[in-house]
Amino acid sequence: MVFVPYASRSHEKMQEVLMYPEAAGPVIHYYMVRGGSKKRNITILETGTVGGEYIKTYGHYHIGDLDETYWFTHGEGVVLQQKLVDPNVPEVVEEFKAIKVKAGESVYMPPGYGHLMINIGQEWLVMVDDSPVEGVQDSASMPGHADYESVKKMKGFAYYVVEKDGAPALAKNPLYKEVRTTDFGGIPVTEN
């Protein structure tokens, strides 16, 4: 089996983690080119919203003690990070953070934190990361070092980033039972 470094995330696949999965969206939400820790990885997010929710990446938790850094090279977005109290109980979040980003900035993803990126701008959001996606064991689309199932089970993270009066706002995901600490990064919380 040969590792193919290109993948894309379709609307059909993203419906698993959307606030309103029945809403229409673009055929492809984002594009990925995976070069691993040596060449780096590139992700490009489309613009717009799906049922009022900004286009985002699927989101995942790392398996093991893996960290990574994302460097934003174009556009503006929001990074969501969350850490579960227990990896086997995805309904209870120890810590949730929303971090606004723009081109020229970077965000560190500590071990144990789930993360996803959202494009809140009018241009593509482009980022480069140092995640070790490479080799025959990995898939460019769903790499083996990442846990996507917890995010799928909860239909996304503890909050969705939605468009409210022309600006981003956070809408609580009702599937989560508890979020112990929050840092919304100055983004307002809205009722669904």
C-alpha positions in Angstrom: 0.0 0.0 0.0 1.3 3.4 -1.0 0.7 6.5 1.1 -1.3 9.1 -0.8 -0.6 12.6 0.7 -3.7 14.3 -0.6 -7.2 14.1 0.9 -10.3 16.2 1.2 -13.2 16.2 3.7 -16.6 16.0 2.0 -19.9 17.5 3.1 -21.2 14.0 3.5 -18.4 13.1 6.0 -18.7 16.5 7.8 -22.4 15.9 8.5 -21.3 13.6 11.4 -20.1 16.7 13.3 -22.3 19.6 12.2 -24.8 21.5 14.4 -27.4 21.1 11.6 -26.3 18.0 9.5 -29.3 18.3 7.2 -28.3 21.8 6.0 -26.8 22.2 2.6 -23.0 22.8 2.3 -20.2 22.8 -0.2 -19.2 19.5 -1.7 -15.8 19.8 -0.1 -15.3 21.6 3.3 -11.5 21.4 3.3 -8.4 20.1 1.6 -5.3 18.4 3.1 -1.8 17.7 1.9 0.1 15.6 4.3 3.9 15.5 4.4 4.5 14.5 8.0 6.7 16.0 10.6 9.6 16.6 8.0 7.7 18.1 5.1 4.8 19.5 7.3 1.1 19.3 6.5 -1.2 21.9 4.8 -4.9 22.3 5.4 -7.1 24.8 3.4 -10.7 25.5 4.6 -13.4 26.8 2.4 -15.4 30.0 3.3 -19.0 30.3 4.4 -21.4 28.6 6.7 -23.5 25.4 6.9 -26.9 26.1 8.6 -25.3 29.2 10.2 -22.2 27.3 11.4 -18.9 28.4 10.0 -16.9 25.9 7.9 -14.6 23.9 10.2 -12.3 20.9 10.3 -13.7 17.6 11.7 -11.8 17.8 15.0 -9.9 15.1 16.8 -7.9 14.1 19.9 -4.4 12.8 19.7 -3.6 9.2 20.7 -0.7 9.1 23.2 1.5 12.0 24.3 1.6 13.8 21.0 1.6 17.6 20.7 1.7 19.8 17.6 1.8 23.4 16.4 -0.4 25.1 13.8 1.0 28.1 11.8 -1.7 30.2 10.1 -0.5 31.5 6.8 -3.7 33.0 5.2 -7.1 34.1 6.4 -8.7 34.4 9.8 -10.3 31.8 12.0 -11.0 30.3 15.4 -9.2 27.4 17.0 -11.2 25.3 19.5 -9.4 23.2 22.1 -10.9 21.0 24.7 -9.6 18.4 27.2 -11.8 15.7 28.5 -11.8 14.7 32.2 -11.6 11.1 31.1 -10.9 10.0 27.4 -13.5 7.3 27.8 -16.2 9.8 28.8 -16.5 12.3 25.9 -19.6 14.0 27.5 -17.5 15.7 30.3 -15.0 18.4 29.3 -12.3 19.6 31.8 -11.3 22.6 29.8 -12.6 24.4 26.7 -10.9 27.2 24.8 -11.7 29.4 21.8 -8.7 31.2 20.3 -9.1 33.8 17.4 -6.3 33.6 14.9 -5.1 35.3 11.7 -2.3 35.0 9.2 1.1 35.2 10.9 0.0 33.6 14.2 0.5 30.1 15.6 -1.3 27.9 18.2 0.3 25.1 20.2 -1.8 22.0 20.7 -0.8 20.4 24.0 -0.9 16.6 24.5 -4.4 15.4 25.5 -6.3 18.3 23.9 -8.8 17.9 21.1 -8.7 20.6 18.5 -10.4 21.9 15.4 -10.1 25.0 13.3 -12.9 27.2 11.9 -12.8 29.7 9.0 -14.6 32.9 10.0 -13.2 35.0 7.1 -14.1 35.7 3.5 -10.9 34.1 2.2 -9.5 30.5 2.6 -8.1 29.8 6.0 -4.7 28.1 5.3 -2.6 26.5 8.0 0.6 24.4 8.2 1.2 21.9 11.1 3.9 19.5 12.2 1.7 16.5 13.0 3.5 13.2 12.1 1.2 12.0 9.4 3.4 9.9 7.1 4.1 6.4 5.9 2.0 3.4 4.9 0.2 3.1 8.3 -1.4 6.5 8.1 -4.2 7.8 6.0 -4.0 11.4 4.9 -7.8 11.7 5.5 -8.1 10.0 8.9 -4.5 9.5 10.3 -3.8 6.7 12.8 -2.4 9.1 15.5 -5.8 10.7 15.9 -9.1 9.8 17.6 -12.1 11.0 15.6 -14.7 8.7 17.2 -15.1 10.7 20.4 -15.9 13.8 18.3 -18.2 11.9 16.0 -20.1 10.4 19.0 -20.7 14.0 20.4 -21.5 15.5 16.9 -18.7 18.0 17.3 -17.0 19.9 20.2 -18.7 21.4 23.3 -19.5 24.6 21.3 -20.2 25.3 17.7 -18.9 28.6 16.1 -21.9 30.2 14.4 -22.5 33.4 12.5 -24.6 35.9 14.6 -25.2 39.4 13.3 -22.2 39.1 10.9 -19.7 38.0 13.5 -18.7 34.7 15.2 -20.5 33.5 18.3 -20.4 30.2 20.3 -23.5 28.0 20.5 -23.5 25.2 23.1 -23.6 21.6 21.9 -26.4 20.1 24.1 -24.9 16.5 24.0 -22.2 17.6 26.5 -23.2 17.0 30.1 -20.6 19.3 31.7 -17.9 21.8 30.7 -15.9 22.6 33.8 -13.8 25.6 32.8 -14.1 27.8 29.7 -12.1 30.5 28.0 -14.2 31.9 25.1 -11.4 34.3 23.9 -13.8 37.2 23.8 -16.3 35.4 21.5 -19.9 35.8 22.8 -22.1 32.8 23.6 -25.5 32.7 22.0 -28.6 30.7 22.5 -29.2 28.2 19.7 
